[in-house]
């Protein structure tokens, strides 16, 4: 009865269905049939990406070319391709290799990438958006080959940059993201993007998004794109500068601290974080123009000064509304702008900034006016106050950046360095501004503040170290500073002896190691290759005993301090002489008996291998998040100095006491024997006396020779006259004889 009823069709497997749809897509002649096949494939793309890609990938790409005029079909195809790049993670066919396979299919044929770029010429929202997203997916999988394809495609870069003008945020943002990922490593793409008027478009986007203060992640992405285009690319930097975009940077920088002056409502935490990220990204972009020694750095520095970038960075750094990390980065940017540029270094000190001291409402030295109720001071005074008079541990990064800015002020400029040192000496002698004077901080330290703020002494020592490092004139000037009034019967103590006394007393009190390290770095840099300084140091004989005792102390917890004490002793011995207050031979015997060669070398080895020294370049020199004292002990210049001279200091204790002041001749380090020098000096004096005697004898002989030559001349002249007379007489007699004959 029921035999004529048709039975249900057999169920098709997924693979069979995908195969049928793939075949239908490749063979269908009607657009509607192809679109229906694509819709069917799209439904499987997320769960079965490998099956869909293996059966229909080329047909899908071909459909973009064949049906490119139909926006609905293009939309479905692009959606399907994007699903293949981003399948469900729990799919049994999900694999990272699928993305590589898909990217290979596009990048191995230039026309496939060009096809996607062609869709950027249309006005259809989905065609532009999905093609940009697909290009980004391909770029992520096969970066280098995609870069080549985009670069060689006709008007490829220009079309991508033009997409930034799209008024639809989604398309514009996707184009921005794609350009950001496309530009980090290829200088050719960077130049082509830059010359497509991208800088103006980026600044327009930043302004449209609310600038740095109100802009979201898009503003940060814009600044990242700028960074990609400008990093180590002199031609793009020159284009940026010549097209007049430096004032745009200054305007953005000005808005960062002007926004906080209106007392606006408190913003959300996430918004404040994004604002800080935007400001930090802007400062990072500015610093890309300031790579030391790079082509164009001097021109960039001059442009930043001319258009107020330096001024606005300083105002941001001293703004009480900005957060500490931002202020520190702003000061680091200021240091980069003036470093190595003599003209800017000379005019930098004329700038004014808001005072950082809470008590600055009272008149202070250098105060010239008020800005928004905050007294204004000259920038060097403000930097010194920030470095030496702000004890908060959470402000360490800011203080370190201020110290860097001070060092950049006199970097490689002897005149500014000596001017700074003389001002410090005059201020120390007059007793004015004791809290912000580096010499006063070192020579008359306040022991009450040392436990709470050891970095006050450390910063002062680092600044003085840079003032006198490898500068004989500055060392002599600093050594002229004394403590004590001889007229009042007080003992006059030199600056070197005073600093050494504070070092030794601090070691005895077990002060924070950072204070001792600061003093030791300063003394090592000061006494190195300074014979007068070494003699001054040796004027107090107990210094050697105290340092040697510290270097061999068994219960010492600081290998850094012990190593630096050993190095200081090595420097003193290396540059001592037979005429030093403690003769070189005596000093050598004291070192070998009190400390010992093995202990000396072991202390230096432990110092050199300490992680803070060995890994200095890779360890962030910043405060930690727990508000503890940071693990910052060394200055970068001192680290380079120690590593350069480590081998020499190791060998110093083995040098014979009769050998003084090692020299380098033809690349070989040799010593000079004092006895040989004295012997040679005696020989030179003896030869000098013999030479003088010979010169006197020669002068006498020359006199006699002159006299004899004069006598000879007179005799010759008399003989000539007599001969002429006889000749005349003879001629007269001859004439007379001739007349008589006639």
VEXVORO-592981 format. One record per residue (C-alpha): residue in three letters; x negated, y negated, z negated. Coordinates in steps of 0.1 Angstrom, whole numbers, padded with zeros to 4 digits, always signed. Layout:
REM VEXVORO-592981
AlaXYZ/...
//
This chain:
REM VEXVORO-592981
Unk+0000+0000+0000/Unk-0029-0024-0008/Unk-0053-0011+0018/Unk-0049-0041+0040/Unk-0059-0067+0014/Unk-0093-0082+0022/Unk-0120-0075-0005/Unk-0140-0104-0021/Unk-0172-0113-0002/Unk-0205-0101-0016/Unk-0223-0126-0039/Unk-0252-0144-0023/Unk-0285-0148-0042/Unk-0300-0182-0048/Unk-0329-0174-0024/Unk-0305-0163+0003/Unk-0284-0195-0001/Unk-0315-0217+0000/Unk-0327-0198+0031/Unk-0293-0203+0048/Unk-0292-0240+0039/Unk-0328-0245+0051/Unk-0320-0228+0084/Unk-0288-0249+0088/Unk-0308-0281+0082/Unk-0334-0273+0108/Unk-0309-0261+0134/Unk-0278-0283+0130/Unk-0271-0308+0157/Unk-0245-0329+0139/Unk-0255-0354+0113/Unk-0227-0344+0090/Unk-0239-0308+0091/Unk-0275-0317+0083/Unk-0263-0340+0054/Unk-0242-0312+0040/Unk-0272-0288+0041/Unk-0293-0314+0023/Unk-0267-0319-0004/Unk-0267-0281-0009/Unk-0305-0281-0012/Unk-0304-0310-0036/Unk-0282-0290-0060/Unk-0310-0263-0062/Unk-0340-0287-0062/Unk-0342-0291-0100/Unk-0339-0255-0109/Unk-0356-0238-0079/Unk-0382-0263-0066/Unk-0406-0237-0052/Unk-0379-0220-0032/Unk-0365-0252-0018/Unk-0399-0267-0010/Unk-0412-0235+0007/Unk-0381-0232+0029/Unk-0371-0268+0036/Unk-0398-0293+0028/Unk-0409-0299+0064/Unk-0372-0301+0075/Unk-0365-0326+0048/Unk-0394-0348+0059/Unk-0383-0344+0095/Unk-0348-0355+0086/Unk-0363-0388+0073/Unk-0376-0394+0107/Unk-0347-0380+0127/Unk-0319-0396+0105/Unk-0338-0426+0092/Unk-0311-0450+0105/Unk-0284-0434+0083/Unk-0289-0448+0048/Unk-0267-0421+0031/Unk-0287-0393+0046/Unk-0320-0410+0037/Unk-0308-0415+0001/Unk-0300-0378-0003/Unk-0332-0366+0012/Unk-0353-0389-0009/Unk-0334-0379-0040/Unk-0341-0342-0031/Unk-0378-0348-0027/Unk-0380-0367-0060/Unk-0363-0338-0077/Unk-0389-0314-0063/Unk-0416-0336-0078/Unk-0398-0336-0112/Unk-0380-0303-0117/Unk-0365-0292-0150/Unk-0393-0281-0174/Unk-0374-0249-0183/Unk-0370-0239-0147/Unk-0386-0205-0140/Unk-0402-0220-0109/Unk-0416-0252-0126/Unk-0453-0256-0120/Unk-0478-0283-0116/Unk-0490-0268-0084/Unk-0457-0277-0067/Unk-0465-0314-0070/Unk-0499-0308-0055/Unk-0483-0288-0027/Unk-0457-0314-0019/Unk-0484-0342-0020/Unk-0506-0323+0003/Unk-0477-0320+0029/Unk-0474-0358+0028/Unk-0510-0369+0027/Unk-0524-0344+0053/Unk-0503-0362+0079/Unk-0507-0399+0081/Unk-0473-0404+0097/Unk-0455-0390+0067/Unk-0469-0418+0044/Unk-0462-0443+0071/Unk-0426-0431+0073/Unk-0421-0438+0036/Unk-0437-0473+0040/Unk-0414-0480+0069/Unk-0384-0477+0046/Unk-0397-0508+0027/Unk-0387-0529+0057/Unk-0350-0520+0051/Unk-0327-0539+0028/Unk-0310-0508+0014/Unk-0316-0506-0023/Unk-0320-0468-0026/Unk-0342-0465+0005/Unk-0367-0490-0010/Unk-0365-0477-0045/Unk-0368-0440-0038/Unk-0395-0445-0013/Unk-0416-0464-0038/Unk-0409-0437-0065/Unk-0419-0410-0040/Unk-0451-0428-0031/Unk-0459-0431-0068/Unk-0453-0394-0073/Unk-0476-0385-0043/Unk-0502-0409-0056/Unk-0502-0393-0091/Unk-0508-0359-0075/Unk-0533-0367-0048/Unk-0548-0401-0057/Unk-0577-0404-0034/Unk-0560-0391-0002/Unk-0529-0412-0009/Unk-0551-0443-0013/Unk-0566-0436+0021/Unk-0533-0431+0038/Unk-0517-0462+0024/Unk-0548-0483+0032/Unk-0549-0471+0069/Unk-0512-0473+0075/Unk-0502-0504+0096/Unk-0492-0532+0073/Unk-0490-0506+0044/Unk-0505-0528+0017/Unk-0486-0559+0029/Unk-0453-0541+0027/Unk-0460-0530-0008/Unk-0470-0565-0019/Unk-0439-0580-0002/Unk-0417-0556-0022/Unk-0426-0578-0052/Unk-0403-0604-0038/Unk-0373-0582-0040/Unk-0347-0599-0063/Unk-0335-0565-0075/Unk-0355-0558-0107/Unk-0357-0520-0102/Unk-0373-0523-0068/Unk-0396-0551-0078/Unk-0407-0533-0110/Unk-0413-0500-0091/Unk-0435-0519-0065/Unk-0454-0534-0094/Unk-0460-0500-0110/Unk-0471-0485-0077/Unk-0496-0513-0070/Unk-0509-0510-0106/Unk-0517-0473-0101/Unk-0530-0479-0065/Unk-0556-0506-0074/Unk-0578-0494-0103/Unk-0607-0478-0083/Unk-0607-0488-0047/Unk-0625-0521-0040/Unk-0611-0521-0004/Unk-0575-0518-0016/Unk-0581-0544-0042/Unk-0594-0569-0017/Unk-0565-0562+0007/Unk-0539-0566-0020/Unk-0555-0598-0033/Unk-0555-0613+0002/Unk-0518-0606+0006/Unk-0509-0634-0018/Unk-0503-0612-0047/Unk-0516-0636-0073/Unk-0489-0661-0067/Unk-0462-0634-0068/Unk-0475-0620-0101/Unk-0474-0654-0118/Unk-0438-0659-0105/Unk-0428-0626-0120/Unk-0444-0635-0153/Unk-0425-0668-0154/Unk-0392-0652-0144/Unk-0395-0626-0171/Unk-0400-0652-0199/Unk-0438-0656-0198/Unk-0459-0641-0226/Unk-0438-0650-0256/Unk-0405-0636-0243/Unk-0415-0612-0216/Unk-0412-0575-0219/Unk-0434-0547-0206/Unk-0432-0560-0170/Unk-0453-0590-0180/Unk-0479-0567-0194/Unk-0478-0547-0162/Unk-0484-0579-0142/Unk-0515-0586-0163/Unk-0527-0550-0159/Unk-0524-0554-0121/Unk-0544-0587-0123/Unk-0570-0569-0143/Unk-0573-0541-0117/Unk-0578-0566-0089/Unk-0603-0588-0108/Unk-0624-0562-0126/Unk-0660-0562-0112/Unk-0647-0577-0080/Unk-0666-0610-0073/Unk-0647-0617-0040/Unk-0613-0614-0057/Unk-0625-0636-0086/Unk-0637-0662-0061/Unk-0604-0661-0043/Unk-0585-0664-0075/Unk-0606-0694-0085/Unk-0605-0711-0052/Unk-0568-0708-0047/Unk-0562-0727-0079/Unk-0549-0700-0103/Unk-0572-0708-0132/Unk-0547-0735-0144/Unk-0520-0708-0145/Unk-0541-0689-0170/Unk-0546-0721-0190/Unk-0508-0727-0190/Unk-0501-0692-0201/Unk-0527-0694-0228/Unk-0513-0727-0241/Unk-0478-0712-0244/Unk-0491-0686-0268/Unk-0497-0710-0296/Unk-0473-0738-0287/Unk-0444-0713-0290/Unk-0451-0709-0327/Unk-0449-0746-0336/Unk-0412-0750-0333/Unk-0404-0728-0363/Unk-0382-0706-0342/Unk-0362-0677-0357/Unk-0381-0646-0367/Unk-0383-0622-0338/Unk-0378-0584-0340/Unk-0408-0562-0348/Unk-0409-0546-0313/Unk-0406-0580-0296/Unk-0435-0593-0316/Unk-0456-0562-0308/Unk-0449-0567-0271/Unk-0457-0604-0273/Unk-0491-0595-0289/Unk-0498-0569-0262/Unk-0490-0596-0235/Unk-0514-0621-0251/Unk-0541-0595-0256/Unk-0538-0585-0219/Unk-0541-0621-0208/Unk-0573-0625-0229/Unk-0586-0593-0214/Unk-0580-0607-0179/Unk-0599-0639-0188/Unk-0628-0619-0201/Unk-0631-0600-0168/Unk-0644-0633-0153/Unk-0672-0635-0179/Unk-0693-0604-0175/Unk-0729-0615-0185/Unk-0752-0617-0155/Unk-0724-0610-0129/Unk-0721-0630-0097/Unk-0699-0660-0102/Unk-0699-0659-0140/Unk-0714-0694-0143/Unk-0688-0708-0119/Unk-0660-0690-0138/Unk-0672-0705-0171/Unk-0673-0740-0156/Unk-0638-0735-0142/Unk-0624-0723-0175/Unk-0639-0753-0192/Unk-0626-0777-0166/Unk-0590-0765-0167/Unk-0588-0761-0205/Unk-0589-0724-0209/Unk-0617-0726-0235/Unk-0598-0753-0254/Unk-0565-0734-0255/Unk-0583-0702-0265/Unk-0598-0721-0294/Unk-0565-0735-0305/Unk-0550-0700-0303/Unk-0579-0686-0324/Unk-0574-0712-0351/Unk-0536-0711-0350/Unk-0521-0701-0384/Unk-0491-0685-0366/Unk-0510-0661-0345/Unk-0519-0626-0359/Unk-0555-0617-0368/Unk-0563-0593-0339/Unk-0551-0619-0314/Unk-0571-0647-0330/Unk-0602-0624-0331/Unk-0598-0616-0294/Unk-0594-0653-0286/Unk-0626-0662-0304/Unk-0644-0634-0285/Unk-0631-0649-0253/Unk-0645-0683-0263/Unk-0679-0668-0270/Unk-0679-0652-0235/Unk-0670-0685-0219/Unk-0699-0705-0234/Unk-0726-0677-0237/Unk-0756-0683-0215/Unk-0742-0716-0200/Unk-0764-0744-0213/Unk-0741-0772-0203/Unk-0711-0757-0220/Unk-0732-0748-0251/Unk-0743-0785-0254/Unk-0707-0798-0252/Unk-0689-0771-0271/Unk-0696-0786-0305/Unk-0676-0817-0296/Unk-0643-0798-0296/Unk-0620-0799-0326/Unk-0598-0772-0341/Unk-0574-0770-0370/Unk-0591-0763-0404/Unk-0588-0728-0417/Unk-0593-0737-0454/Unk-0562-0740-0476/Unk-0578-0769-0495/Unk-0585-0787-0462/Unk-0559-0814-0470/Unk-0587-0831-0489/Unk-0613-0850-0469/Unk-0642-0828-0458/Unk-0674-0833-0439/Unk-0667-0832-0401/Unk-0629-0839-0406/Unk-0618-0863-0379/Unk-0580-0862-0378/Unk-0549-0841-0382/Unk-0529-0819-0358/Unk-0493-0811-0369/Unk-0502-0818-0405/Unk-0533-0796-0404/Unk-0567-0814-0407/Unk-0589-0811-0376/Unk-0626-0803-0379/Unk-0653-0799-0354/Unk-0654-0764-0340/Unk-0688-0754-0354/Unk-0677-0764-0389/Unk-0644-0745-0384/Unk-0663-0714-0372/Unk-0687-0716-0402/Unk-0657-0720-0426/Unk-0640-0690-0409/Unk-0672-0669-0412/Unk-0684-0678-0447/Unk-0654-0691-0466/Unk-0625-0668-0457/Unk-0630-0638-0480/Unk-0599-0618-0471/Unk-0609-0582-0461/Unk-0581-0581-0435/Unk-0597-0610-0418/Unk-0630-0592-0411/Unk-0624-0589-0373/Unk-0617-0626-0371/Unk-0648-0635-0391/Unk-0669-0612-0370/Unk-0656-0628-0338/Unk-0663-0663-0353/Unk-0698-0651-0360/Unk-0701-0639-0324/Unk-0689-0673-0312/Unk-0716-0691-0333/Unk-0743-0668-0319/Unk-0730-0675-0284/Unk-0732-0713-0291/Unk-0770-0712-0293/Unk-0777-0680-0273/Unk-0808-0684-0252/Unk-0808-0721-0258/Unk-0838-0731-0279/Unk-0828-0768-0282/Unk-0793-0760-0296/Unk-0808-0733-0318/Unk-0833-0757-0334/Unk-0806-0784-0337/Unk-0783-0760-0355/Unk-0812-0749-0378/Unk-0821-0785-0386/Unk-0785-0793-0394/Unk-0784-0763-0417/Unk-0816-0774-0434/Unk-0804-0810-0439/Unk-0771-0798-0453/Unk-0788-0774-0476/Unk-0812-0801-0489/Unk-0783-0826-0494/Unk-0761-0801-0511/Unk-0731-0810-0489/Unk-0708-0782-0476/Unk-0724-0755-0497/Unk-0696-0730-0488/Unk-0702-0733-0451/Unk-0740-0735-0450/Unk-0759-0704-0440/Unk-0791-0713-0458/Unk-0773-0723-0490/Unk-0754-0690-0489/Unk-0787-0671-0487/Unk-0809-0692-0509/Unk-0784-0700-0536/Unk-0760-0671-0536/Unk-0730-0670-0559/Unk-0731-0636-0575/Unk-0695-0639-0586/Unk-0683-0637-0550/Unk-0706-0609-0539/Unk-0686-0579-0552/Unk-0654-0592-0536/Unk-0669-0604-0504/Unk-0703-0589-0495/Unk-0699-0599-0459/Unk-0703-0636-0468/Unk-0740-0630-0473/Unk-0742-0605-0445/Unk-0728-0630-0420/Unk-0751-0657-0432/Unk-0781-0634-0428/Unk-0771-0624-0393/Unk-0767-0660-0382/Unk-0801-0669-0395/Unk-0816-0638-0380/Unk-0804-0649-0346/Unk-0816-0685-0352/Unk-0852-0674-0358/Unk-0854-0641-0338/Unk-0884-0642-0314/Unk-0888-0679-0319/Unk-0921-0690-0335/Unk-0910-0726-0338/Unk-0877-0717-0355/Unk-0895-0694-0379/Unk-0920-0721-0389/Unk-0891-0746-0394/Unk-0872-0721-0416/Unk-0903-0713-0436/Unk-0907-0750-0444/Unk-0876-0748-0466/Unk-0884-0745-0503/Unk-0866-0743-0536/Unk-0877-0762-0567/Unk-0888-0797-0574/Unk-0925-0801-0579/Unk-0921-0836-0593/Unk-0899-0823-0621/Unk-0924-0796-0629/Unk-0904-0768-0613/Unk-0922-0741-0594/Unk-0918-0745-0556/Unk-0908-0713-0540/Unk-0907-0707-0502/Unk-0876-0696-0484/Unk-0891-0662-0476/Unk-0900-0656-0512/Unk-0865-0668-0524/Unk-0847-0644-0500/Unk-0869-0616-0511/Unk-0863-0623-0547/Unk-0825-0622-0541/Unk-0829-0589-0522/Unk-0849-0573-0551/Unk-0825-0586-0578/Unk-0796-0573-0558/Unk-0811-0539-0554/Unk-0817-0538-0592/Unk-0781-0548-0598/Unk-0769-0521-0573/Unk-0750-0548-0553/Unk-0731-0537-0522/Unk-0754-0522-0496/Unk-0741-0547-0470/Unk-0757-0576-0488/Unk-0791-0558-0490/Unk-0789-0547-0454/Unk-0783-0583-0444/Unk-0813-0596-0463/Unk-0835-0567-0449/Unk-0825-0573-0413/Unk-0833-0610-0417/Unk-0867-0604-0433/Unk-0877-0577-0408/Unk-0868-0599-0378/Unk-0885-0629-0395/Unk-0918-0612-0404/Unk-0922-0593-0371/Unk-0952-0607-0352/Unk-0954-0637-0377/Unk-0987-0636-0395/Unk-0979-0668-0415/Unk-0946-0653-0426/Unk-0963-0621-0437/Unk-0989-0640-0457/Unk-0961-0660-0473/Unk-0943-0628-0482/Unk-0974-0613-0497/Unk-0979-0644-0518/Unk-0958-0626-0544/Unk-0975-0593-0550/Unk-0946-0577-0569/Unk-0925-0576-0537/Unk-0944-0547-0524/Unk-0941-0527-0556/Unk-0903-0533-0558/Unk-0897-0524-0522/Unk-0918-0493-0524/Unk-0900-0482-0556/Unk-0866-0486-0539/Unk-0878-0467-0508/Unk-0887-0436-0530/Unk-0859-0438-0555/Unk-0845-0403-0558/Unk-0809-0412-0569/Unk-0804-0437-0542/Unk-0771-0432-0523/Unk-0781-0453-0493/Unk-0804-0439-0467/Unk-0799-0471-0448/Unk-0813-0494-0475/Unk-0842-0470-0482/Unk-0850-0468-0444/Unk-0849-0506-0440/Unk-0871-0511-0471/Unk-0896-0487-0456/Unk-0895-0505-0422/Unk-0900-0539-0439/Unk-0931-0525-0456/Unk-0943-0512-0423/Unk-0938-0546-0406/Unk-0957-0563-0434/Unk-0986-0539-0432/Unk-0986-0540-0393/Unk-0990-0578-0393/Unk-1012-0583-0423/Unk-1048-0593-0421/Unk-1080-0591-0441/Unk-1074-0626-0452/Unk-1038-0621-0464/Unk-1030-0627-0501/Unk-1030-0589-0504/Unk-1058-0577-0480/Unk-1048-0552-0454/Unk-1070-0525-0469/Unk-1055-0530-0504/Unk-1019-0530-0489/Unk-1026-0497-0471/Unk-1039-0480-0502/Unk-1008-0492-0522/Unk-0984-0479-0496/Unk-1001-0445-0493/Unk-1004-0441-0531/Unk-0970-0455-0542/Unk-0949-0443-0513/Unk-0969-0418-0492/Unk-0970-0412-0455/Unk-0945-0384-0455/Unk-0919-0404-0474/Unk-0924-0434-0452/Unk-0919-0415-0420/Unk-0890-0395-0434/Unk-0872-0428-0445/Unk-0876-0442-0410/Unk-0864-0410-0394/Unk-0833-0409-0416/Unk-0825-0445-0407/Unk-0829-0440-0370/Unk-0808-0408-0370/Unk-0780-0423-0393/Unk-0747-0422-0374/Unk-0742-0460-0379/Unk-0775-0466-0362/Unk-0776-0437-0337/Unk-0740-0442-0325/Unk-0738-0479-0329/Unk-0727-0486-0293/Unk-0698-0462-0295/Unk-0685-0469-0331/Unk-0659-0497-0331/Unk-0673-0526-0352/Unk-0639-0534-0367/Unk-0620-0533-0399/Unk-0600-0502-0407/Unk-0562-0501-0412/Unk-0565-0493-0449/Unk-0579-0527-0459/Unk-0611-0511-0471/Unk-0645-0527-0464/Unk-0654-0517-0429/Unk-0684-0496-0421/Unk-0702-0524-0404/Unk-0738-0527-0415/Unk-0759-0537-0385/Unk-0760-0564-0359/Unk-0762-0554-0323/Unk-0794-0573-0316/Unk-0811-0558-0346/Unk-0801-0523-0335/Unk-0817-0529-0301/Unk-0848-0543-0319/Unk-0851-0514-0342/Unk-0847-0488-0314/Unk-0873-0506-0293/Unk-0899-0508-0321/Unk-0891-0476-0339/Unk-0921-0457-0325/Unk-0944-0485-0333/Unk-0933-0487-0369/Unk-0937-0449-0373/Unk-0973-0452-0362/Unk-0980-0483-0383/Unk-0990-0464-0415/Unk-1015-0444-0396/Unk-1033-0474-0383/Unk-1067-0480-0398/Unk-1068-0509-0422/Unk-1097-0523-0402/Unk-1075-0526-0371/Unk-1054-0557-0371/Unk-1024-0569-0350/Unk-1019-0543-0322/Unk-1018-0555-0287/Unk-1007-0540-0254/Unk-1033-0539-0226/Unk-1025-0522-0193/Unk-0995-0505-0209/Unk-1017-0489-0236/Unk-1013-0500-0272/Unk-1047-0507-0288/Unk-1059-0521-0321/Unk-1085-0547-0328/Unk-1113-0541-0354/Unk-1117-0571-0378/Unk-1154-0562-0383/Unk-1159-0561-0345/Unk-1141-0595-0342/Unk-1164-0610-0369/Unk-1194-0595-0351/Unk-1184-0608-0318/Unk-1176-0642-0333/Unk-1212-0643-0347/Unk-1226-0634-0313/Unk-1205-0660-0296/Unk-1217-0687-0322/Unk-1253-0676-0316/Unk-1250-0677-0279/Unk-1232-0711-0282/Unk-1262-0725-0301/Unk-1286-0710-0276/Unk-1265-0726-0248/Unk-1265-0759-0265/Unk-1303-0757-0269/Unk-1307-0748-0232/Unk-1284-0777-0223/Unk-1306-0801-0243/Unk-1338-0787-0227/Unk-1322-0790-0193/Unk-1312-0826-0200/Unk-1348-0834-0210/Unk-1362-0817-0179/Unk-1337-0836-0158/Unk-1349-0868-0174/Unk-1385-0860-0166/Unk-1376-0850-0131/Unk-1358-0883-0126/Unk-1388-0902-0139/Unk-1412-0883-0117/Unk-1389-0888-0087/Unk-1388-0926-0095/Unk-1426-0927-0098/Unk-1429-0908-0065/Unk-1405-0932-0048/Unk-1425-0962-0060/Unk-1458-0946-0049/Unk-1443-0938-0016/Unk-1430-0973-0011/Unk-1464-0988-0020/Unk-1481-0965+0004/Unk-1457-0974+0031/Unk-1463-1011+0025/Unk-1501-1007+0025/Unk-1499-0986+0057/Unk-1478-1014+0073/Unk-1503-1040+0063/Unk-1532-1021+0077/Unk-1513-1015+0108/Unk-1506-1052+0112/Unk-1543-1060+0106/Unk-1554-1034+0131/Unk-1530-1048+0157/Unk-1543-1083+0151/Unk-1579-1072+0155/Unk-1570-1054+0187/Unk-1554-1085+0201/Unk-1584-1106+0191/Unk-1607-1081+0207/Unk-1587-1081+0239/Unk-1589-1119+0241/Unk-1627-1119+0236/Unk-1631-1094+0264/Unk-1611-1117+0288/
//
